[in-house]
Amino acid sequence: MSYFSKVLIANRGEIARRIIRTCHRLGIQTVAVYSEADAQAPFVSEASEAVCIGPAQAKKSYLDVEKVIQAAKQTRAEAIHPGYGFLSENPQFAERCEAEGIVFIGPSADVIKRMGSKLEARSEMQKAGVPVVPGSAGQIGSVEEAAALAEELGYPLMLKASAGGGGIGMQLVRDQEELEKAFHSTVQKAESFFNDGAVFLEKWVADPRHIEVQVAADRFGNVVHLYERECSIQRRNQKVIEESPSPFLDESLRQQLLEAAVRGVKEMGYTNAGTMEFIFDGDKNFYFLEMNTRLQVEHPVTEEITGVDLVEWQLKIAAGHELPLRQEEIKKAGHSIECRLYAEDPKTFFPSPGTINQLQLPEEEVRLDFGVIEGSVVSPFYDPMIGKIIVHGTERLEAIKKMEQALAEIEVQGLKTNLPLLESIMRNDQFKSGDYTTQFLEKTEILS
C-alpha cells in the first residue's frame, strides 16, 4: 500500500516522537522542525532529517506558518502531520498546505474552520439530531441582549467565546450582575486570544462527566467510531487522566452516544481522525460540547483497547485510501488508563521547568509516550508535559493496579512533577469506584 515517501511533522516533544515511530515502521522518511530551544530534544535526532525554524518563542517557530511551509518545500516533504496544538486546528495553515500542493494530514480547512466556531458546530450538530446544551441560537451582540436571553434560559449560565478552547474564554455567571461584569471582559479576551470576539450563552451543567468519542472518516463516505474515552479527571479544564471504556456508561447509553457521534461526523462531511466531545449531566443526559479536528493527547487509550494505530490510519486516509476496518470489525478489549506526567507543582499546578537530572521509568507492562530523556530540559516556552504513562488490563481494577505499580517505579529528579497527585488518584476509593465528575480534584482535595 502506498503512503507518502516523506512526511514533515509540524510539532515537537512526545507527539513528534510518536508520529516518527509509525512513519519509520511504514518506511516513511520524516522531517522534524524544531526551535532553537529544542535543538537537543530526542525527536530532532530521531527524525530522518531536521530543520531549525526559529527561536524558542512558539510564534516565531512552531506557530510560524511560512517557516513550516518553507521547511516542507526545502526538504521535499509530500505531507505535513500537525500533531496536536500549535497549527493542528489552524484553517489558514491547512489552506497554505493545499495551495503549495502539500497534503495536510487532517480534515479540510473548511471543516476545521466550521468546527473551530462553537456556534457553527452547535448548529451543525442540531441539524444532525445530536443533543446540544440549551443556549443561544447565535452570537450575542450586546450585554442587554445577553441579559434578556439569560432571563429566558435561567441562571447559572456559561458565557463562552465561540472560538475558545482549552478552558480559555469561558466564564460561569450566576446572576445578572456577574453576567454584566463578565460580558465585555470575555469579548475582549476572545478577541485577544482568538481574533474573534463572538460569544454565546449555554446552560451551566453542574458536576458533569466529560466523555469523548474517537471517530475516523475517509473520502469515500465511510465513518466509524473507535469507542469512547472518559476524560473527567481534570485540573483547570485540562485533562490529567483518561481511560477507556468509560466506567459511567452502560451498553445502551454507550450505543446512543456512539451513534450520535457518527451522525454528527457524517453531517459535517468530515475526513481523517477526530474527536467528538460530550458532557453528561447527573441524569445521564448527554450534550455535544465541541469537536477536536485532530489527534488527541489521549489517543493511546483508544489504541490500547482496539489494537488500532491511529497515526497509521491518519496517513492512510490522507493518502486517499479507504478506512482499514468497517465498524463491525472494530472490537474493544479490556481497559486502558493514561496518566499525564507534568513538570508542575502538584498542589498549585504551576509549571516547574528545569533540567531532568535523573529519569527512571518502568520497563514492563506499560506504554511510555515521553518527549524527554534523562538530561532533557523542560522549557518554560511550551506545555510542561513530560510524557504519558499508559497501561492496559483485562478489566478496570487490573488496569488501575498496573498503573499504581508503574507510577511507583517512576523517579524524576531536577524539577517538581505531578507524580504524587497521579499516585493519590490511583489509590483513591472514589476514583476506583468509577463514580467521579470533572469536579473530582476540587471536591476531594486529594493533596491538601
N, C-alpha and C positions, 0 to 999 in steps of 0.2 A: 504494500500500500504506500502510495507516495504522499509525503507530507511537504515539508519545506527543507531546503538544504541548509539554511542558516536563519536563526531567529535572534533578534535583539531583545533583551529583557530590560524594560524601562522601569527598573526598580532596584532594590537593594536588600541586604540582610537575608533573613531566613526564607522569604518568598522567592528571592532571586536564586538562592541555592536549591530550593525545591523545584523550580522550573528547569534549572540546569540539569538536575538529576534525570528528569523524564526525557528531556531533549536528547541527552547523551545516550540514554538507553535506547532511544529510537534512531540513533545515528545522525541526529541533527546537530550541526555546529551552533555554538552560542556566542553572542556578543554581550558582554557586561558593559554598562555605562556606570561611571562612578564619579563621586565628588572627591575633592582633594582630601576631605576628612576620612574617606573610605578607601584610600589607596592601599592600605594593608589588610582590608577586610577579606575574609575567606572567599566570598563569592567572586571577587575580582580575579583571583588566581585560578579558580575552578572553571571559569568560562573558557571557551576556545580562544577568545581574544577579548581585549578590554579597551575602552576609550574613556579618558578623563573628560568630563563635560563641564567642569567649573568648580568654584569654591564650595565650602561647606553649606552655605545657606541654600535651602531647597529651591527657592525661587530663582536662584542663579545656576542651578544644576538640574536636579531631578524634575523640577516643575517648568523648566525652560523648553517649550515645545520645539523651537527651532534647533536647539542644540541636540536634542534627542533625534530629530529627523535627520539632521546633518550626519550624526554618527551612524545611523542606519544606511544612509546613502554611501558614506565613506567606506563602510565595511561590506556593502552589497548584501545587506540582510533583506530577505524577502518578506519577513513578517516581524511584527513587534508584539510581544506579550507584555501588557502593562502591570500584571500582578494585581495588588490591591493598594488603595491610597494613591497618592501623587496624581498621575494623569489617567488613572484607570476609568474614571467616570467623567472625563472631560470630553464633551462632544466636539469641541474645536480640534482637539488632538486627533480624534478618530477621523474627522474630515480631512485634516492635513495628511494623514496616512493615505487615505483614499486618493487624494489629489496627487500624491507622489508615487502612486502605484505600489504602495506597501500595504500588505494585509494587516489589518488591526485585529488581533485575536480577542474578539469580543463582539457584542451586538453592533448594529448600525448606529451612526451618530444621531440619527433621528430618534431612535428608541432611547438612547442614553439621555437625550435632551428631554424627552417626554417623561421618562421615569425620574429624572432629576428634579422635576417640578412635582411636589407633593399634591398640589391641586389638580394637575393634569392626571397624575397617577390615580388619585381618588375617583376622578371622573371616568377613567377607562375601566377601573375595577367595577364601578357601579353598572356600567354597560354590560359587563360580563357576568353580572349577578353575584359578584364577590362582596361580602359584607364589608362596609367601611364604618369607622366610628362616626356617630352622628355629629354633624358640624356644619360649617358654612359651605354653600354651594360653590363659592368662588372667592376671589381676592376681596379683602375688606379695605375700603378706601379711606376710612376716617375713624377716629375714636368714637364719634357719635354713632356711626353705623355698627361698630363693634359692640357698643353698649346696648343698642336696640336688639341686636341678634342674641347677645348674651342673656337678655331677659327672656327671650323665647326658648333658648336651649336650657337655661338653668345652670347655676354655678355648682361646683367648681368646673373650670374650663382650662384647656391648654391653648395658649396663644403660640402659634408656630410660624416660622419662616417657611415659605413654600419650597425654597431651595436649600433649606437647612439639612444638617446631618451631623452625626457624632455627638448628639446632645446639644449642639450649638444652635441658638435661635429658638429655644423652647422656654416658655415661662408659664408656670402654674399661677392662675388667678382665681381667688376665692370670692371676690365681690367686685362691685363696680369701681371702687376706689383703687384696688390693686390693678384692675384692667386699665384704667386711665393712666396710672403710673407706668405700667409696663409697655403700653402700646408704642409710643414713639421710640423708646429705647430698643425695643425688639425690631422695629422697622430699620432703625439706624444700624443695628448690629447685622441685620440681614444684608443691608446694602454694603456694609464694610467687608464682611466675610465672603459674601456670595455674589456681590454686584447685582443683587435682585432684592428689592425691598418688599415684595409681595408677602403678606401674612394672612392667616386664616385662623378660625377657632374650631376646636374639637372638644367634645365632652371629655372630662377627665375620667380615666378608668383607674380606679384605686386598686392598689396591690395586684397588678396584672402579672400574668405569665407571659414571657416573650419566647415565642416558638416560631421557627422559620422552616421553610421547605426548600430543599435543593432541587433545582429544575435544570433541564437541558433541552435544547431545541435545535434542529438542523434547518437547512434551507429548503427542505422538501416537505415541510409542514408537520414533521414528527415532533411531538413534545412528550417528555417523560418527567416524572418526579423520581428522586432518589431518597425518598422518605424525609423525615423531619429532624431538626436539631433543637434541643432545649437550651435556651441562652439566658435564663433568668438570673443567674448569679452575676451581678453587675456592680460596678462602683462608678459613680458619676456618669451614668448612662453608657458606660463602656463595659463590654463583656470580660469576664475573668475566667469562668469555667463554662464549658459546653459539653453536652452529652447527647447521645443518640442510641436508641429512641428516647422520646420524652417519657418520663415516669408519670406524667399528668394525663396522658391520653389513653382512652380505651379504644378498641379497634374500630368501633362505629364512628367515634369523633375523629379519629385519625383519618379514616376514609373521607369524611366530609371535608376536612382540612386539605388533604392532598388533592382531591378533585377540584376544590375551589382554586388552589394554586395553579393547576394545569389550565383551568378555564381562563384565568387571568393572563397567563402567558400566551395562550392562543389568541386572545383578544388583541393584544398589542403587536402581534407579528414578530415575536422575539426570536433571536437566534443566539446560539452558544450557551455557556453555563451562566446561571444566575440564581439569585435567592429571593424568594418571596417571604417577607417578614410579617408576622401577625402578633397581635396581643389577645389574650384571653382574660375575660373578667371572672369574678368568683362564681358565676353561674354557668361557666363553661361556654359562654358565647364568644366567638372569635371575630376579629376585625382585621382587615388589611391595614398594615402600618406603612410599609414602603417596599420598593424593590431595589436590591443592590445588583447592578448590571455588571457584575464582575465575579471573580473568585473570592470567597470569604476567607478570613483568617482561620476560621474553624472548620474548613473543608475536610481536614483529615479524619474527623469522626465519621463523616459520611463514607469516606474511602474505606475505613476500617470495617464498617458493618456491611458494605456492599461488595467489597473487593474491586471497586472501580477506581482507575487513576483518572481523576477529573481533569488534570492538566493534559493528559493524552487525549481525552475527549474534546477538550477545547481546541487542540491542534487539529484533530480530525475534522471537526465541524468547520473550522476556519479554512481548512484546505479544500472544502467543498464536498466532503463525504457525508453519508448518512450517519445517523446515530448508530453506535456499535450494537446496542441492545434495544429490544422492544420492551414496553412496560412490563409485560408478564414474565420477561426473562430477568428482571432486576429483583433480586431477593435480598432481604436483610437477615443477618445472622448475628446473634449475640448483642453485646452492649459495649459502647466505646465512650470514653471520657477524655477531654482535653483540658489541661491547665496551662494558662499563660503565665510564664515566669517573667516578671518585670523588674527592672532596676529602679526600685522606688521604695520609699519608706512604707512599711506595711500598715502603719496606723494613719498617716496623713495622706498617703498616696502621692506625695510629691516625688518627682523624678530624682534619681540618685545616680547621675552619670559618673563615670570614672573608668579605671583600668581593672579588668578582671585578672587579679593576680593568681588566683587558683580556681580551677573549674573541674569538679569531679561529678561525673554523670553515671547513671545506672547503665548496665550493659545488656540485661536480659529482660524479655517480655515487655519491652517498651519501645515506642517510636519517638525519636527526638528530632524535631524540626527546629534547629538552632541557627541563628545568624552569626554566632560568635564562637571562638575557641579560646583556650587559655591565653592570656596576654592581649586579647582584643580590648579595644576602647569602646565603651558605650558613650556615644556622643550626645551632648546636650542639644544638638541641632535636630534630632529625629526622635521618633517614638521610642520609649525606653524598653520595649520588649526585647528580652534576651533570647527567648525561644519558647517552644511549646513542647509539653510532655503529653504523649497520647498513649493510652492503654486500651486493650480490648479483652473482654471476658465473655464467658458463655452467658452470664446474666449480670445484672447491675451490681449486686453486692460483691461479686467476684471482681468486677472492674474497679470498684472503689478500693477493695483490698489491694489490688495490684498497684493502684495509684498511690495509696499510702506508702507502700514499700518503695516505689520509685522515688517519691519525694524525700523519703528518709535517707536515700542514698546520694542525694544531691548536696554538693557543698560549693558555695560561691564565696570567694574572699576578694576584698578590694572595694566593694560597694554594698549598699543595702539592697535587699530584694524582698519581694512579697512572698517568699517561700514559707515563712511562719503562718501567713494568712491562708495559703493553699492547704497546708497541713491541718490547720484548725478546722477548715471547712470539711475536709475529708473525714475528720473524726466526729463531726457534729451529728447528733442524732436526728435533728430535723432535716438536714441535707440527706442523710442516709434513708430517711423515710420517703424522700421524693416530694414532700409537701412543702414547697417553698415558692416565693414570688420574687419579683425584682427588688422588693424591699428587704430581702433576706439580710444583707450586710448591715443595713441601718437598724433593723429591728433586733437582731441577735447580739449586736455589739460584740462580735466574736473575739476581738483582740483587746477589748477595753479592760 
